[in-house]
Amino acid sequence: MDFSFSQETLMMQETLRKFITEEMLPLQEKHKLDREKPPPADLCKQMRKRSAELGFYGIDMPEDVGGMDIPAADRCLLFEESGKHDNVFANEVFGGAGGPTPVLLACNDKQKEKYLLPLMKGDITTCFGLSEPGAGSDATNIQTMAVKKGDKWILNGRKHYITNGPSADFAMVFASNDRAKRAKGGITCFLVDRDTPGADFDHPQHTMDGDGWVGELVFEDCEVPAENLLGQVGAGFSLAMKWINDGRLNICAGSVGIAKRMLKLSLDYARQREAFGTAIGNFQLIQAMLADMATDIFAAENMMYRAAWMKDQGQDIRKEAAMVKLFGAEMVNRVVDQAMQIHGGMGFMRETPIEHVMRQVRVYRIFEGTSEIQRLTIAKNLLKE
């Protein structure tokens, strides 16, 4: 197993680093953008389109739709690099929840022209409408209903905790066409435009990480043309699950990048901050925290690249992807907590990014499958083996 990267991949990493540090971060500073809310829509679009020009936006999509289709291990390196920077345009680097997703590879030719290709260019954004008030981890139990009437589907229901929901131009909405069948033929995906009568995207929700990032989607007798059905009737749940392993690797890669940034800040502070006549880095308790942070990061990094290597070899990584997401999410929360402790009162202040990062990463143990769900997935796969 070779953990080295090609010269081409390392050049991509350097290009990404320059894009973030020489274009995104100066723009962030120029407009004094707040970490607590999404940047202005025009600046986001500017950065999305620039990222698309450089080939990063929708990087995990196939080449025939404008992606780069790079190996999983290379993609992890780039996601890790992105996580190292305090960048309010982070979602505009690769697309995030508002950008291209393999779910949309089920688009027919007409749908590709209207939705997928403009999405790949950064002209529009989307959101993934699966979670509901009574169906988060139990995604097969969604209550939003879709009833066929003539050449339309009538949607009624509510989605919540939908990342990019308040800003999306269209939503991928998963609705039940047959509650008895649930995941086995009873869930269908629809492409719902923001201005569709009966659809209401304007319900932002307030979170620890700020306002405007997530929201509710409400559908009241929403008439969706039959041509907006994505894939086949009843095949929505399998579409939703197709991207899950890649998503879990990406979350861990971002977590590793964030954790490395927190370790660097902590090392710098430990060298500079003095107490009792010496730098606090000379205290063994501080050294122990730094050592634990570095060890946690090293473990997560190796788990992630091993799982990515397995995927690139064509192996089934459902169990490993769950392990990677579980460990990465738990790891970054531990590392940020230790960074806060090392910085003491300064870490608690907004002069440093640590207090915001602590709020930012707390959701990593919840979204895209809670830590508890990951453990269940791991155990089920172990018992099957």
HELIX and SHEET records of a PDB file:
HELIX    1   1 GLN A    7  PHE A   19  1                                  13    
HELIX    2   2 ILE A   20  MET A   24  3                                   5    
HELIX    3   3 LEU A   25  LYS A   30  1                                   6    
HELIX    4   4 ALA A   41  LEU A   54  1                                  14    
HELIX    5   5 GLU A   63  VAL A   65  5                                   3    
HELIX    6   6 ALA A   72  GLY A   83  1                                  12    
HELIX    7   7 ASN A   91  PHE A   94  1                                   4    
HELIX    8   8 GLY A   96  GLY A   98  5                                   3    
HELIX    9   9 PRO A  102  ALA A  106  5                                   5    
HELIX   10  10 ASP A  109  GLN A  111  1                                   3    
HELIX   11  11 LYS A  112  LEU A  116  3                                   5    
HELIX   12  12 LEU A  117  MET A  120  1                                   4    
HELIX   13  13 ALA A  139  ASN A  141  5                                   3    
HELIX   14  14 ALA A  226  ASN A  228  5                                   3    
HELIX   15  15 GLY A  236  LYS A  242  1                                   7    
HELIX   16  16 ILE A  244  GLN A  272  1                                  29    
HELIX   17  17 ILE A  280  ASN A  282  5                                   3    
HELIX   18  18 GLN A  284  ASP A  312  1                                  29    
HELIX   19  19 ARG A  318  HIS A  343  1                                  26    
HELIX   20  20 GLY A  345  PHE A  348  1                                   4    
HELIX   21  21 ILE A  354  ARG A  362  1                                   9    
HELIX   22  22 VAL A  363  ARG A  365  5                                   3    
HELIX   23  23 SER A  371  LYS A  384  1                                  14    
SHEET    1   A 4 THR A 126  GLY A 129  0                                        
SHEET    2   A 4 PHE A 170  SER A 176  1                                        
SHEET    3   A 4 ILE A 187  ASP A 193 -1                                        
SHEET    4   A 4 LEU A 229  LEU A 230 -1                                        
SHEET    1   B 4 MET A 145  LYS A 149  0                                        
SHEET    2   B 4 LYS A 152  THR A 163 -1                                        
SHEET    3   B 4 GLY A 210  PRO A 225 -1                                        
SHEET    4   B 4 ALA A 199  THR A 207 -1                                        
SHEET    1   C 2 GLU A 274  ALA A 275  0                                        
SHEET    2   C 2 THR A 278  ALA A 279 -1                                        
END                                                                             
